[in-house]
Amino acid sequence: MLLRPRPGPRRSAPLLAALLTVTAFCASDVVARSYPFGPRTRSVNDLGNQYLPFHTHLWDLLHGRADGGVLFNWQSGYGASFLPDLATYVSSPFALLVGVFPRDRIDLAVYVITVLKLACAAAAMARLLPTLRPGRWWAAGLLGASYALCGWTVSSATYNLMWLDGLIALPLLCLVGGWALAGRRPFLGVGIVAAAWTANFYTAYMATLAAGLVLLLRLWLSGLPRRQGLAAAGRAGLTAVLGMGLAAPLVTVVYFGSAHASPGRFTGFTPVSTQDLLARLLPTTYSFGSPALFVGTTALLLALALPFVRSAPARERAGWTLLVAVVTLSMQWGPTQLLWHAFAAPQGSSYRQTFVVCALLVIAAWHALSYGPPDRRALAAAGGLLALIAAVASRSDLVRPLAWPVLLLAAAGALGGLFLLGRKGAGRRSGTGRRSVPAVCAVVLLVGTQLVEATATAAVATRLRLGHMDDYAPWGQRRQEQAEAVAEADGWPRYRTDPGREQTVGNDPLTVGGQGAQYYSSHTSDVLFRTLTALGGGWTSGGRSLQSLDNAVTDVIFSVGARVHSPPDPHQNWFPQDGSGVSVTRREVPPLVTVRPTGAGPSAFGPSPYRNQELLLGTRVYTVPRLTVRTGDGKAAGRTLGDRPGVRLGALPAGNTADRPTITARCAAGGEVYLWAPHFAGTARLADAPAGAPTGRFRSDPVSKIAAMQRLGTVPASGLLRVELSPKQPSTVPDGAVGCLDTARLNTAVERLTATGATRVSVSGGTIRAELPEGTTGTAVVAAPRTAGWRCATGDGSAVPAGEYHGLIAVPLDGSSTRLTCAFHPPGLRLGTVMGGMSLLAVGLLGVLSAVRRRREPGRATEDGLYKRA
């Protein structure tokens, strides 16, 4: 028999769950002194590097200030597809709220959005639970808050805020499964599935799998005849397919965006130990690489008590307990772990599906309590299991001293509250209509325990994240000055303005403006990654976060006519400060569209970034001298082979400036000196350089970072170069590391490219138009990466897929046309639109058939006509 909630839980439980969640989460930030309630930033890891900048770009789009549109982003990576990023990071309806905040308060807007999402997740779970089994409204509210403030939320999802849409989606999709089981609300169900997959398809996929498992278990427990059970499963499947079909225009774009993205650097999956797994069930534990299963001691005790609740049917006890166990074990096995992540190994945390287990624990806890408070036998068994879990978890390094007093207090509060609740008459009303004193005390104790425990766990996670991850300052004076400098220098599309090599976050162009090489996204294109790496660019995050390249030749190639220079971000403390203030340098550069002569077909990039830059420029401008590398004591440095050949250098002890390794070489006097050392970590400086000469700062590691080429100054009159190195860790300097740029030759190349290039360039959204001199032949090269989706046409001709010139957009010219048009169409958008249209048509057709059926059978008007006709 399908049960429906009583009016009390329907109205009050979601409100209580939301209130408890918001109270505990905000209180935890007060305790941790975290933004916006304290001086500590909350912009850690990808929140500062990716999500805040993309929300800022969304603000610009909403206010008509972005360079580009919904389909294309001209600000990042010299031009990138934006629709996959929109669908991945800011397609949630909540994201639109940034538009009502000032632009320099995006940090606050994202915090408010995070709090609202948590409140909605709690309310959704509190709404779901009474539909599974009747029960106390306050218990549904309490467990809804337990779910929203689970370990996965406070440890991982609060700084990956788009994942919180999956936290909301899971209980809603379980509700949809219940409606399919009862044959109710078909169109609302399709809409919820579509909304979930549109808001964040990644976690929606996990939530859909989980909701499917819950539905299968409910079908098994319902005892329906096979035919009716198959019909219910079919209704649920149809709802899911139609909902996903409506979301297809975004989902397919994300799929193809990922297919063309930089491959990244992924590590194989290694399951955590049993003690670490169990440790994450306890309060105040934290780590980046283990599943955060904490749901609160009350919910955990109830879930552990479920097998021993004799008032519940054995089939139900076994079913929910087994489902929790199976899904938990599936996180520890490689094939099922890959299944949960849509068959794509995640870069970073391997346990992004943990919220599914947390939801199942909360649902199991609800079933234990819905049959009445557990008796002493069940509580004793649950307490014993909790003690066993704590004993095994005590061997884990993840359990810190604070965990034990919090756990003891929480266990005492939970057991005491449940014991009081189970006292005879505690759940009944007195003759005056009021609850008995033990019942009120029990509720107060359980709610207080939940608030204190969740607050402590969230506060610990907030504090420990700052010690384990990179963090970034909120909007302040540094970025304000950078934004003002960019705005003053901006000349787009006549030339690009790069916000600078000394980045504040991985997506500076989206926050302070400009059109630079910097770009950090899961959809960073592989062609951009390969091109910039070949030109001497640096990257982090396994190649997904590309950095600006402060180089005169690449500025000419990509038409960077203005460049902002800032001192190192003092918030990072990666390198000491050696300057102050923000400045701008300008140079004459060709237009965005230039022309290469016929016969200048591209050859493959080689190992030297200096020669690769010359290939794209079309002129020899560098001298790459032979090097001599010596250690601090004057001896020849040893060599290393493998995938990083070159000279091997050891780390220089802190404070030691006398034993610096040196590079010596000879070049023509007056040239600009560049050092390319992608696997060097530390600083480099020309010996005897005058005051104000630049210091090269290099950041690399063996796995996820390589350093960008750096300018070191000018070749002295003697022609002898001596570069002093200060390695911070074991490093490698490759052969051909030094390049000396002949600026006169570069200026000549600029004049030639300007004279033969476009006379006028205009950009509108994802379309670039150029006017060329009469009779132009050869190959037109657009200074933008040739990512999948570009189509170009000359004159009145038909658009065809663009060609490629060393990673850039190329179009052959025959001299008969002076107009060039290139337009970007996101790969997968057409397919997704067709799928979405077909799904919409199917929903409309089934709706018509349902209406016709109801008119023919007015006495049997039901909501399930869509399914029955289907």
Salt bridges, closest charged atoms under 4 A:
ASP60 OD1 - ARG103 NE 2.81
ASP104 OD2 - ARG105 NH1 3.85
ASP165 OD2 - LYS117 NZ 2.69
ASP375 OD2 - ARG310 NH2 3.00
ASP471 OD2 - HIS571 NE2 2.46
ASP498 OD2 - ARG563 NH2 3.54
GLU502 OE2 - ARG697 NH1 3.44
ASP526 OD2 - ARG530 NE 2.94
ASP550 OD1 - ARG563 NE 3.48
ASP550 OD2 - HIS565 ND1 3.74
ASP555 OD1 - ARG563 NH2 2.67
ASP578 OD2 - ARG697 NH2 2.48
GLU614 OE1 - ARG611 NH1 2.98
GLU614 OE1 - ARG620 NE 3.06
GLU672 OE1 - ARG711 NE 3.59
ASP701 OD2 - LYS705 NZ 3.36
GLU724 OE1 - ARG660 NH1 3.04
GLU724 OE2 - ARG722 NH1 3.31
ASP735 OD2 - ARG639 NH2 2.82
ASP742 OD2 - ARG745 NE 3.70
ASP796 OD1 - ARG819 NH2 2.76
GLU857 OE2 - ARG853 NH1 3.87
GLU857 OE1 - ARG860 NH1 3.48
ASP864 OD2 - LYS868 NZ 3.25
